[in-house]
Amino acid sequence: MDSDELKQLVIDALEDIKGQDIVALEVKGQTDIADHMIVASGGTNRQVKALAESVVVKAKAAGVPVLGVEGQDTAEWVLIDLADVIVHVMLPQVREFYELERLWSLGPRKPEENQL
């Protein structure tokens, strides 16, 4: 499964459990860790946990290895590592505080911007 198909599988899994404000970011040119980053919100800790579980179950059913899942104990922010796709499922207040979409939308700096 290529990274675009995996991205769509994740989005579908999140939509199945009524994930809110689903945003898919292409981060290929910014990092080597993944091609896509997906951020979604759940209204309660229970929904955040259910959204993360939906992604994990659908990924495994499609034969995609789940490299790691972090944060399920508190379910305020659950991170799922699917290699080419990194998924963040967060409570709205946590998402607002960390502003991952803004951070990753800044893009890579040009070499001349790194000079002092």
C-alpha positions as CSV (number, residue, x, y, z in Angstrom):
1,M,0.0,0.0,0.0
2,D,1.5,3.3,-1.0
3,S,1.5,6.4,1.3
4,D,-1.4,8.1,-0.4
5,E,-3.6,4.9,-0.1
6,L,-2.6,4.7,3.6
7,K,-3.5,8.3,4.1
8,Q,-7.0,7.7,2.7
9,L,-7.4,4.5,4.8
10,V,-6.6,6.6,7.9
11,I,-9.0,9.4,6.9
12,D,-11.8,6.8,6.3
13,A,-11.1,5.2,9.7
14,L,-11.3,8.6,11.4
15,E,-14.5,9.6,9.6
16,D,-16.1,6.2,10.5
17,I,-16.0,7.3,14.2
18,K,-16.9,10.9,13.5
19,G,-13.5,12.4,13.8
20,Q,-13.6,16.2,13.8
21,D,-11.5,18.7,11.9
22,I,-9.4,16.1,10.0
23,V,-6.4,17.7,8.4
24,A,-3.9,15.8,6.2
25,L,-0.5,17.5,5.7
26,E,2.1,16.4,3.2
27,V,5.4,16.5,5.0
28,K,7.6,14.7,2.5
29,G,9.9,17.6,1.8
30,Q,10.1,18.6,5.5
31,T,11.1,15.3,7.2
32,D,12.3,11.8,6.5
33,I,10.1,10.2,9.1
34,A,6.9,10.2,7.1
35,D,5.2,11.3,3.9
36,H,1.9,12.4,5.5
37,M,0.8,13.7,8.9
38,I,-2.9,13.5,9.8
39,V,-4.3,15.5,12.7
40,A,-7.9,15.0,14.0
41,S,-9.9,15.8,17.1
42,G,-12.2,13.9,19.3
43,G,-14.7,15.6,21.5
44,T,-13.9,13.5,24.6
45,N,-11.2,11.2,25.9
46,R,-13.4,8.2,25.1
47,Q,-13.8,9.4,21.4
48,V,-10.1,10.1,21.1
49,K,-9.4,6.5,22.2
50,A,-12.0,5.1,19.8
51,L,-10.7,7.1,16.9
52,A,-7.1,5.8,17.5
53,E,-8.4,2.3,17.9
54,S,-10.3,2.6,14.6
55,V,-7.1,3.6,12.8
56,V,-5.1,0.8,14.3
57,V,-7.7,-1.9,13.6
58,K,-8.2,-0.8,9.9
59,A,-4.4,-0.5,9.4
60,K,-3.8,-4.0,10.7
61,A,-6.7,-5.4,8.7
62,A,-5.1,-3.9,5.6
63,G,-1.7,-5.5,6.5
64,V,-0.1,-2.3,7.5
65,P,2.3,-2.6,10.4
66,V,1.6,-0.3,13.3
67,L,5.0,0.7,14.5
68,G,3.8,2.4,17.7
69,V,0.9,3.9,19.6
70,E,1.4,6.4,22.4
71,G,-0.9,8.2,24.7
72,Q,-3.8,5.8,24.9
73,D,-3.7,5.8,28.7
74,T,-4.9,9.4,29.1
75,A,-6.3,9.7,25.6
76,E,-5.8,13.5,25.4
77,W,-3.3,13.1,22.5
78,V,-2.8,9.7,20.8
79,L,0.0,9.3,18.3
80,I,0.0,6.4,15.9
81,D,3.1,5.6,13.8
82,L,2.3,3.9,10.5
83,A,5.7,4.6,9.0
84,D,4.7,6.6,6.0
85,V,1.8,8.2,7.8
86,I,1.9,9.7,11.3
87,V,-1.5,10.2,13.0
88,H,-2.3,12.6,15.8
89,V,-5.7,12.3,17.5
90,M,-6.2,15.0,20.1
91,L,-8.7,16.7,22.3
92,P,-9.6,20.1,20.9
93,Q,-7.9,22.1,23.7
94,V,-4.7,20.0,23.4
95,R,-4.7,20.5,19.6
96,E,-5.2,24.3,20.0
97,F,-2.3,24.5,22.4
98,Y,0.2,22.6,20.3
99,E,-0.9,24.0,16.9
100,L,0.7,21.1,14.9
101,E,-0.9,22.2,11.7
102,R,0.7,25.6,11.9
103,L,4.1,24.2,12.9
104,W,4.2,21.8,9.9
105,S,2.7,24.3,7.5
106,L,5.8,26.5,7.9
107,G,7.7,24.4,5.5
108,P,11.5,23.9,5.3
109,R,13.7,26.9,5.6
110,K,15.8,28.0,2.7
111,P,19.6,27.7,3.3
112,E,20.1,31.4,3.4
113,E,17.5,31.7,6.2
114,N,19.6,29.5,8.4
115,Q,22.5,31.9,8.3
116,L,23.0,34.5,11.1
